[in-house]
Structures are given as C-alpha cells and as structure tokens.
Amino acid sequence: MQFACIPKGRERRGKPLRRTLVSISSFLLMAVLLCIPAASAKKERQWQTGTMARIYEAAVDPRDVKQWSKVADLSVADDLVNDTYVIAAGDFLYESQEIRKSGHLPAPFKLNAPVQFAIEKDHVYVTDQLGKEHDTKLIQKVPKAAGPQNGQSAPGSAPQK
C-alpha cells in the first residue's frame, strides 16, 4: 500500500544501506579473524648449539652501505660498526655479521662459550647471554678441516703474516 505523502521507492530507503553496512562489517570481521592465526603463528626455528669461536668488529665500509640500503647517506657509515661472529658447530664454522650503531654496546656474547643459533637461508639467528635473539647475515660456512683458501685465513683462526 502506498501513502500519498511518501514518494514511491522512499519507504524502504534505510534498509539497503543497513544491509550494506552489515555485509561490510561482517566481511571485515572475517578478514581479521582469518589473519590472526597467520600473524600469531611464530615460525619454529631449528635451534642448534655451538661455540662462539671468534668475535670481532670493524668499521663499515661506506661503499657497502649503498648495497644494503639504497637510500642511505654515505655519512651514515661513519656511525656504523660491523660485528662479526664465528660459531663452531659440528664439522663447520659459520661466519655471520650484524651491523649496529657505534654508540650502542655490542651484543653480550662470551668467547668460547656455548651459544644457541639457527640457520634459515642466508640468516643466522643467534641468542645472546641475555636471551635476546639477533638476526645476523650468513657470510660463509666453512668446514673445520678446510685449510686457508686463496691466501686467506679460515674463520676463527689467527690471521696469516
């Protein structure tokens, strides 16, 4: 039945808008609920135990800054330090590096102490003495029995003179 004071089609004006808002809100709720398990699922790492064979730091070469950060200013390299860790585990030595600001303290690792680490592709995750996990870049994996190659000393050994 049509009333004279309400133009045709106006009597159901609010219902389509409410239906649209309900469908949008239910869609957003489903999207959020689907994303929560994926975000909360922490990837389990394959932890290993090794020995911290060598720790050293070096100034960051300004030419290397451009390789890992295309927008970095070369003057930034003056404030950066490259920490290198050599971990002995099984038949291999793993050399990894981490960059930090020179004003910050180095990670609290002890030389010749046991250390927990996990390797994933080109990353080595190392747990320090306080339990903090450090994401370092894997530089090389060398067999312990392998001698110096190309005139260079093996990681963890004294430099040749």
FIPA-909985 format. One record per residue (C-alpha): residue number from 0; x, y, z. Coordinates in Angstrom, 2 decimals. Example, Ala and Ser with C-alpha at 12.3 -4.5 7.8 and 13.67 -1.06 7.14 Angstrom:
BEGIN
k = 0 | x = 12.30 | y = -4.50 | z = 7.80
k = 1 | x = 13.67 | y = -1.06 | z = 7.14
END
This chain:
BEGIN
k = 0 | x = 0.00 | y = 0.00 | z = 0.00
k = 1 | x = 1.32 | y = 3.40 | z = -0.99
k = 2 | x = 0.80 | y = 6.51 | z = 1.13
k = 3 | x = 0.26 | y = 9.81 | z = -0.56
k = 4 | x = 2.88 | y = 11.72 | z = 1.49
k = 5 | x = 5.73 | y = 9.26 | z = 0.83
k = 6 | x = 7.06 | y = 9.25 | z = -2.73
k = 7 | x = 7.32 | y = 5.88 | z = -4.45
k = 8 | x = 10.51 | y = 3.98 | z = -3.51
k = 9 | x = 11.30 | y = 6.07 | z = -0.40
k = 10 | x = 9.60 | y = 3.86 | z = 2.18
k = 11 | x = 12.49 | y = 1.37 | z = 2.15
k = 12 | x = 15.25 | y = 3.92 | z = 1.98
k = 13 | x = 17.29 | y = 2.84 | z = 5.05
k = 14 | x = 17.18 | y = -0.95 | z = 4.60
k = 15 | x = 19.64 | y = -1.32 | z = 1.69
k = 16 | x = 22.15 | y = 0.94 | z = 3.49
k = 17 | x = 21.87 | y = -1.13 | z = 6.68
k = 18 | x = 22.28 | y = -4.34 | z = 4.70
k = 19 | x = 25.41 | y = -2.94 | z = 3.02
k = 20 | x = 26.92 | y = -1.86 | z = 6.35
k = 21 | x = 26.20 | y = -5.26 | z = 7.88
k = 22 | x = 27.78 | y = -7.09 | z = 4.95
k = 23 | x = 30.87 | y = -4.84 | z = 5.00
k = 24 | x = 31.33 | y = -5.21 | z = 8.75
k = 25 | x = 30.89 | y = -9.00 | z = 8.59
k = 26 | x = 33.43 | y = -9.17 | z = 5.75
k = 27 | x = 35.95 | y = -7.13 | z = 7.75
k = 28 | x = 35.40 | y = -9.28 | z = 10.82
k = 29 | x = 36.02 | y = -12.45 | z = 8.81
k = 30 | x = 39.16 | y = -10.95 | z = 7.29
k = 31 | x = 40.52 | y = -10.02 | z = 10.72
k = 32 | x = 39.72 | y = -13.44 | z = 12.15
k = 33 | x = 41.47 | y = -15.17 | z = 9.25
k = 34 | x = 44.60 | y = -13.03 | z = 9.65
k = 35 | x = 45.00 | y = -13.53 | z = 13.40
k = 36 | x = 46.20 | y = -17.17 | z = 13.28
k = 37 | x = 48.67 | y = -16.37 | z = 10.49
k = 38 | x = 50.12 | y = -13.42 | z = 12.40
k = 39 | x = 50.25 | y = -15.18 | z = 15.74
k = 40 | x = 51.85 | y = -18.35 | z = 14.39
k = 41 | x = 55.53 | y = -17.90 | z = 15.23
k = 42 | x = 57.86 | y = -19.82 | z = 12.98
k = 43 | x = 59.72 | y = -22.50 | z = 14.86
k = 44 | x = 63.43 | y = -22.37 | z = 14.27
k = 45 | x = 65.77 | y = -25.37 | z = 14.09
k = 46 | x = 67.98 | y = -24.39 | z = 17.04
k = 47 | x = 71.50 | y = -25.81 | z = 17.32
k = 48 | x = 74.17 | y = -25.49 | z = 19.96
k = 49 | x = 77.64 | y = -24.31 | z = 19.00
k = 50 | x = 80.62 | y = -22.48 | z = 20.46
k = 51 | x = 81.36 | y = -18.80 | z = 19.87
k = 52 | x = 84.83 | y = -19.26 | z = 18.34
k = 53 | x = 85.59 | y = -15.67 | z = 17.39
k = 54 | x = 84.11 | y = -12.19 | z = 17.80
k = 55 | x = 85.44 | y = -9.08 | z = 16.12
k = 56 | x = 84.24 | y = -5.70 | z = 14.96
k = 57 | x = 85.23 | y = -3.48 | z = 12.08
k = 58 | x = 84.21 | y = -0.12 | z = 10.69
k = 59 | x = 81.59 | y = -0.29 | z = 7.96
k = 60 | x = 82.91 | y = 0.48 | z = 4.50
k = 61 | x = 80.88 | y = 3.39 | z = 3.04
k = 62 | x = 80.71 | y = 1.57 | z = -0.30
k = 63 | x = 78.87 | y = -1.33 | z = 1.39
k = 64 | x = 76.17 | y = 0.98 | z = 2.78
k = 65 | x = 74.76 | y = 1.55 | z = -0.69
k = 66 | x = 74.44 | y = -2.21 | z = -1.21
k = 67 | x = 72.15 | y = -2.84 | z = 1.76
k = 68 | x = 70.33 | y = 0.49 | z = 1.79
k = 69 | x = 69.71 | y = 2.35 | z = -1.44
k = 70 | x = 68.59 | y = 5.50 | z = 0.38
k = 71 | x = 71.39 | y = 5.57 | z = 2.94
k = 72 | x = 73.63 | y = 8.59 | z = 3.11
k = 73 | x = 77.34 | y = 7.73 | z = 2.92
k = 74 | x = 77.97 | y = 9.77 | z = 6.06
k = 75 | x = 75.85 | y = 7.23 | z = 7.94
k = 76 | x = 78.64 | y = 4.66 | z = 7.55
k = 77 | x = 80.85 | y = 6.68 | z = 9.90
k = 78 | x = 78.42 | y = 5.85 | z = 12.71
k = 79 | x = 78.15 | y = 2.11 | z = 11.98
k = 80 | x = 80.12 | y = -0.90 | z = 13.21
k = 81 | x = 80.12 | y = -4.36 | z = 11.67
k = 82 | x = 80.13 | y = -7.10 | z = 14.35
k = 83 | x = 81.28 | y = -10.48 | z = 13.02
k = 84 | x = 80.67 | y = -13.76 | z = 14.85
k = 85 | x = 82.23 | y = -17.12 | z = 14.07
k = 86 | x = 80.32 | y = -20.09 | z = 15.50
k = 87 | x = 81.85 | y = -23.57 | z = 15.60
k = 88 | x = 79.26 | y = -26.34 | z = 15.40
k = 89 | x = 79.78 | y = -29.92 | z = 14.30
k = 90 | x = 82.16 | y = -30.04 | z = 11.35
k = 91 | x = 81.58 | y = -26.43 | z = 10.27
k = 92 | x = 82.43 | y = -22.84 | z = 11.13
k = 93 | x = 79.63 | y = -20.34 | z = 10.47
k = 94 | x = 80.60 | y = -16.70 | z = 9.98
k = 95 | x = 77.85 | y = -14.12 | z = 10.32
k = 96 | x = 77.67 | y = -10.34 | z = 10.56
k = 97 | x = 75.45 | y = -7.80 | z = 12.27
k = 98 | x = 75.57 | y = -4.02 | z = 11.80
k = 99 | x = 74.98 | y = -1.70 | z = 14.76
k = 100 | x = 75.49 | y = 1.96 | z = 15.58
k = 101 | x = 78.90 | y = 2.68 | z = 17.05
k = 102 | x = 77.31 | y = 4.35 | z = 20.10
k = 103 | x = 75.44 | y = 1.16 | z = 21.02
k = 104 | x = 77.02 | y = -1.61 | z = 23.04
k = 105 | x = 77.88 | y = -4.84 | z = 21.25
k = 106 | x = 75.79 | y = -7.94 | z = 21.86
k = 107 | x = 76.76 | y = -9.73 | z = 25.10
k = 108 | x = 78.44 | y = -12.85 | z = 23.72
k = 109 | x = 81.26 | y = -14.67 | z = 25.50
k = 110 | x = 84.17 | y = -16.09 | z = 23.57
k = 111 | x = 84.44 | y = -19.93 | z = 23.68
k = 112 | x = 81.04 | y = -20.14 | z = 25.40
k = 113 | x = 78.12 | y = -22.26 | z = 24.20
k = 114 | x = 75.65 | y = -20.39 | z = 22.02
k = 115 | x = 72.22 | y = -21.24 | z = 20.58
k = 116 | x = 71.78 | y = -20.49 | z = 16.87
k = 117 | x = 69.51 | y = -21.31 | z = 13.95
k = 118 | x = 70.20 | y = -21.01 | z = 10.24
k = 119 | x = 67.49 | y = -20.07 | z = 7.75
k = 120 | x = 68.61 | y = -19.40 | z = 4.17
k = 121 | x = 71.11 | y = -16.53 | z = 4.44
k = 122 | x = 70.26 | y = -15.59 | z = 8.05
k = 123 | x = 71.79 | y = -16.86 | z = 11.29
k = 124 | x = 69.67 | y = -16.23 | z = 14.38
k = 125 | x = 71.88 | y = -16.17 | z = 17.45
k = 126 | x = 70.71 | y = -15.98 | z = 21.07
k = 127 | x = 72.99 | y = -13.91 | z = 23.30
k = 128 | x = 73.77 | y = -14.38 | z = 27.02
k = 129 | x = 70.65 | y = -12.38 | z = 27.99
k = 130 | x = 68.34 | y = -14.45 | z = 25.78
k = 131 | x = 67.88 | y = -11.81 | z = 23.07
k = 132 | x = 67.70 | y = -13.12 | z = 19.52
k = 133 | x = 69.97 | y = -11.42 | z = 16.94
k = 134 | x = 69.24 | y = -11.67 | z = 13.22
k = 135 | x = 72.64 | y = -11.77 | z = 11.51
k = 136 | x = 73.62 | y = -12.28 | z = 7.88
k = 137 | x = 75.36 | y = -15.55 | z = 7.00
k = 138 | x = 78.67 | y = -14.69 | z = 5.34
k = 139 | x = 80.18 | y = -18.14 | z = 4.90
k = 140 | x = 80.01 | y = -21.74 | z = 6.02
k = 141 | x = 83.42 | y = -23.42 | z = 6.05
k = 142 | x = 84.35 | y = -26.98 | z = 7.00
k = 143 | x = 86.57 | y = -27.01 | z = 10.09
k = 144 | x = 89.10 | y = -29.30 | z = 8.40
k = 145 | x = 89.44 | y = -27.00 | z = 5.39
k = 146 | x = 92.61 | y = -25.00 | z = 5.37
k = 147 | x = 93.06 | y = -21.43 | z = 4.17
k = 148 | x = 91.76 | y = -20.78 | z = 0.68
k = 149 | x = 93.15 | y = -18.20 | z = -1.76
k = 150 | x = 95.70 | y = -16.97 | z = 0.76
k = 151 | x = 93.05 | y = -16.08 | z = 3.35
k = 152 | x = 92.83 | y = -17.50 | z = 6.83
k = 153 | x = 89.86 | y = -19.63 | z = 7.75
k = 154 | x = 87.23 | y = -18.01 | z = 10.02
k = 155 | x = 88.11 | y = -18.38 | z = 13.66
k = 156 | x = 91.84 | y = -18.78 | z = 13.02
k = 157 | x = 94.59 | y = -16.25 | z = 13.52
k = 158 | x = 95.43 | y = -14.07 | z = 10.51
k = 159 | x = 98.44 | y = -15.12 | z = 8.46
k = 160 | x = 101.57 | y = -12.94 | z = 8.47
END
